[in-house]
Amino acid sequence: MKQTFAIGIGGAAGQGVATPGDIFAKIFSRRGLHLNAYNAYQSIIRGGHTFLTIRTGPEKVTNMGDRIDLLIPLNQDAMNRHLGLLTDGAACIYNADTIKPSAAAHGVQLCPLPVSKLADITRNKVAQNTLAVGAGLSMMGIGFQALEEVLAEQFKKKGEAVVAENVAIARAGYDYATSNFKPFGWPLPMTENRYAVLSGNTAMAMGGAAAGVKFYCAYPMSPSTGVLHWMAAHARKAGIMVRQVEDEIGVVNMAIGAAHAGVRSMCATSGGGFALMSEGLGMSAMMETPVVVIDCQRAGPSTGVPTKTEQGDLWQMLGAAFGDYPRVIAAPLDIGDCFKIIPEIFNLADRFQCPGIVLCDLLLSEGRLSVDPKDLDFNTMIDRGELVTSANGAPSEDGTNGAYKRYRITESGISPRAIPGVPGHIHTAATDEHDEDGVLISDEFTNPIKRRAMMEKRMRKVVGIEAAVPLPELWGPRDADVTLIGWGSTKGVIEEACEILSEQGIAANQLQIRWLVPLHGEAILDILKDARHTIIVENNYSGQFARYLRSENSYVPSGYIRKYDGEPFMPHHIVEAVKEQLSGTTKLSVPAHEIMV
Amino acid sequence: MATVVAAPKHLVMADLKGKVDPDWCPGCGDFGVLAAVQKALVELQIPNHQVVTISGIGCSSNFPGYINTYGMHTLHGRALAVATGVKLANHDLTVVVTGGDGDGFGIGGNHFVHTMRRNVDLLYIVMDNQIYGLTTGQTSPTSRVGMKTKSMPFGNIEAPVNPISLALAAGATFIARGFSGEQKHLTELIKQGIQHKGFSFLDVFSPCVTYNHDNTYQWFRPRVKKLEDDSAYDPANWVAAMEKSLLWGEEIPIGKFFERTDVPTLHGAEPVLNAGPLVHNAAPIPPEVSRAFIEELM
């Protein structure tokens, strides 16, 4: 099993959980360690309970893991909730002045910090946090200099005095731990690598910038708002027009307007906002104007649990807007993929002049991951498709001899798209059904022949889309006792569950779906035809992907693992469920989340 | 609106004739609006490929199909949101948005208010017939109290929206009202609205001859009074405009209620567009900029 080290920091919102988290993340990534961070929180600005988990190690860390090595409770509530999670070898650093520990398991080291003795708490309200960070790093075997550097950056804007004060407090905690607490059995190693640490929302925003997005608009909605924040902060440097709009209906329509005028245009929302965008997606399909919409799923239905994760929007995506139309739906597999998937889906949306939907979720959107900076490649291939941007410089010969027809019936279903402003290509794009020339056929005279021809023209694009999207692949050994099937963000946790199962003598492999539409149902059947035992793992109640797969290719797996409590899967949830199912006790496992957040 | 560039060829009315003839009922007020828009574009000599006409859904929203400019026939109520996107992506284009009172003040009311406060540089023409026509005669947001329709057969009990007062309150920078029975006057207002730099709102009484038997040409004709005929009226005076906007009955003002030119347009206020329209800027992000974006995360 790969070596990792996980820290849990718990407290009330507003108590400063994020800052120690950021400091640890910076120190680990600069040490050449990978990391994965997940913050469990509520829809509250002050109060409640926030629990941040940061897991690090020299190899890729794809999920929060099963074990907490160091717990830093910032209040009594956090101590009461989480001390019981610690097992042999773990430690808990806490403010001895204000927090009392309950009984800890055997081998758990309790590390009380005499905070008021070590720092002037009347001057520094978050002294306990800084002391704990210093103490923790000492116990992990990390030299103090790394912390000093990060603190200097963190407080640079507040002046040298503030930097010096914080460094002194951190030093006091560091030294106190060195002389009073037992270091961890596994000092954190160091590598030559350097990683960028980012959230899925930042990754998708940057992916948009790399894809050449020039227009981004949104209405704030958790957990998608991070995309707007990155875009807004970097708009001027990246040359992107960013607008906050009155509602998501306005968002999708404004985005389509900009796209129609010729720029790459993107927007992001969550399930509720996406519901409002549905009619707009139909417009994108009917006008054949490409737009990319990101849906960051949160627990539904309705307002649901705004700060919790779920994979519950799949059928909303599949059913979005009425009528049949071509589109692409993709679910990023991890935070690095959040970056990569955006240029890919834009190329498809542009080539096939249709909407593209990115089905992300809170786990990726707001989680953070270490990514090799080389994987954030801005030098990406851009294919705008058959876009006519000047009267004489059409990228593809449309063969019209001047009689331009916007919706010309072609074998591929793709018609060259002229943007407004180009002489000689005047046309109207309509949401009503229209003929090749853009003239409405729905008002004065309907025409079944023209209607059929236009439906078939648009739907022919599906053939091209299917050919352009890669087939899914099986990961792990060909011959396995169990095949775990997942989609999107569960990639990392299923992968780790497979590794643990293999170590325990149960050979496991994984089929992770990235492209939801087109699904390549036949290829999936082919992959699964020899599988001995298949289980579909997903973060929702009804098995939305299982139902979708069945509707596409009639495939029925041996069992299901589902979770819909708002929290993500941990590896042991899957491992235990697989064992339960292989023993024949059940076909449906719903693991219980042990961390109370 | 965008700077009027010299036309490569002299634009004539025939150039602006759409691919099909309008399917409006004979006598519909919308014919007058179409003719006035075409006339205004000819008088301003704006090349038709530089114009985008954008509409929502409804009788009057079929407008883009009847004029030979770039057109978008969008969703019910959404024309202004789409038009904002078009204008921000390519502010060299002249954007004219057309629609009805149901489209603009009912289902699209939210976008109407917000597009005005943003001062998006476009002309929004509402062909206001105080009725839903394409759905065969229901009450609209501008139907008067007491008006009998299929949806309110015993008479409307809801107060109508006052589009001019609403536009004044929402911060539109050019506000006018026309009457499709006053062609020359209407054409002049359209020209001014296109030339105004900022959001131009033009509410046009465009009678529905099929479903609205209350507010007919005959009803409007003796009532409409041109603001331009009152030499004391100052369209720079917002308070005076608000007072005028409340007049309804024996005298109903038409003409330019209000104009101010000191508010920046949305595209003018955004430095990202200083380098020119987004659509002409295909250059990728410079490597030193993208490197800095990644550096921030390390």
Interface residues (C-beta under 8 A of the other chain):
Chain A: S29 R30 R194 Y195 A196 V197 L198 T202 M206 A209 A210 G212 K214 F215 C217 H234 A235 R236 K237 A238 G239 I240 M241 V242 R243 V245 E246 D247 I249 G250 N253 M254 A255 I256 G257 A258 A259 H260 A261 G262 V263 S265 E279 G280 M283 M287 P373 L376 F378 N379 I382 T389 I419 P420 G421 V422 P423 G424 H425 I426 H427 T428 A429 A430 T431 D432 D437 G438 V439 L440 D443 E444
Chain B: P8 K19 V20 D23 P47 N48 H49 Q50 V52 T53 I54 I57 N62 P64 G65 N68 T69 Y70 G71 M72 H73 T74 L75 R78 A81 V82 A83 T84 G85 V86 K87 L88 A89 N90 D92 L93 N110 H111 V113 H114 E270 P271 V272 L273 A275 L278 V279 N281 A282 A283 P284 I285 P287 V289 S290 A292 F293 I294 L297 M298
